[in-house]
Amino acid sequence: AAGNTFLDALMQHRRAAGLAGVSLAWGLWAESSALSGHLGEADLRRLARSGLLALESKDAMELFDTATSAGATDAVLAVTRLDIAALRAREDEPPLMLRGLVPAAPRRAAAGSASGSGSGSTDGSSALAERLAGLARAERERVLIDLVREQVAGVLGHADPGAVEAERAFQELGFDSLTAVELRNRLNTATGLRLPTTLVFDHPSPAALATHLLDLLAPGDVAPEEPLLEELARLKAAIGAVATDGTAHERITARLRELLDVADAAAGAPEAEDDDRDQDLTSASDEELFALFDDLE
């Protein structure tokens, strides 16, 4: 990607200087190559659903001649075969670069109770929220695991969601960056959430992802301290990495003391006299101070 971007910029620079040059971004070729030889029928069907069709070699070479002809004026061109009907039929919006080729999708209604992130909501996501509302947490999680497995099966081209093991890692199931984005898009539509592109890497199995979706869709079931404890757990490793430096150690422990004071005040614990606090903390060992921090988990 970095090399391609450099070539695109180089051709723009040459054209601005009055020199010749064109960068061609190729789509999928029907003829197998080192780049595409690993693609199976399921992969090709997935690409076709996204609007990307394979170019026959003869057509590709004709497009190459057209793009490099004397009359061509663009420095960067995409050379690919697109299925506009498939782009229009997508459940989610087409990629940003292709949206000018298809009519704008109708504006979605404002978010309902299914989304806690300010995203749009579809009939499907509203129905999901209503279905989850009447279930216990364990039942909700089972529903969401089934939803994730169904979407994973659709992305990978499996006819039966039962072929998707809930505890198996996405990478072992055959996911790459492209299929990860497609799954994210499908789940955005199904849940009404706005999920990040790193979704399957942050939550590496269908079961883990379903648990994450449950926390987003039913935040009332999460104890109020859980998000803070997750942050503290992430900070633990960072503190261990930098507290070996003397200056950093002093600054970190001072801030930890402030945080403990805030926690004590919020809990209504009696405030210790400054002299007593200083004496207690001064006499405490490094291990004892960090044990206090660990206790917050």
C-alpha positions, 0 to 999 in steps of 0.5 A: 500500500505504501509503495502504491501510494508513492507511485500515485504521488510520483505520477501526480508530481510528474504531471504537474511538472509537465512530464509523462506518467500514469499510475494504474490501480488494477482490479482483479484479473481472471488469469491467476497470478501469484497475487490471486492464485490463493482465491477460491470460489468462495473468495470470488463470490465474495468479491462479486457481491462487493461489485468487483468482477474479474478482468479477462486478459484481453480486456485488461490489455485494451484498457492498458493501451487506453490508459497510456494513450497520448490523449490520457490526461489523468495521472492515476486511474483505476482499471477494474471491472465493476458490477454496478447492480451488485454495488446498488444491492449491497446491504451497506454503503459501497466503499467511499471511492465507488459511491459516485457510481451508484445513487445515494442510499435513502437516509436511515432513521435516527438510532433506536435503543439498539445503538448506543453510538449514535448510528443509524438504525434499520428495521433489522437492528430494531427487531434485534433490540426488541428480541434481546430486550426480553431475554436474560443475558445468557440467552442474549449472548446465544442470540448474538453468537448465532447472529455473528456465526450467520454473518461470518458464514455469509462472508466466507461463503458457507451455506450453513452457519453451523460450520462456523465454530464459535470459539475458533479464531477468525484468522483460523476461519480464514479471515483477512483484512478484506473479509474483516471489513465486510463482516464489520459492515454486515454487523453494522447493518444488523445491529445499528452500531458503528463498529471499527474496522479492527473489530475481528482483531480486537475480538478474535473469535465469534464468541468473543465478538458476540460478548462485545456486541452484547456489552454495546447493545445492553450497556445496562447489564455492565457494572458501572466500574467495568469500563474503568477496570478495563482501562486500569488493566491496560495501564498496568502493563504500560506502568510496568514498562516505564516505571523503571526510570526513577523520574517516571516512577516518582511521577507515576506513584504520585498520580496513583496516590491522587487516584486512590484519594479520589476513590476514597473520597467517592466511597466516603472513606474518612480522609487521612491526615496529611502527615499520616498519609505521607508517613504511610505512603513514604514507608510503603515499598514499591511492591505495596504501592503497585499492589494497591493499584492491582487491587483496583482491578 
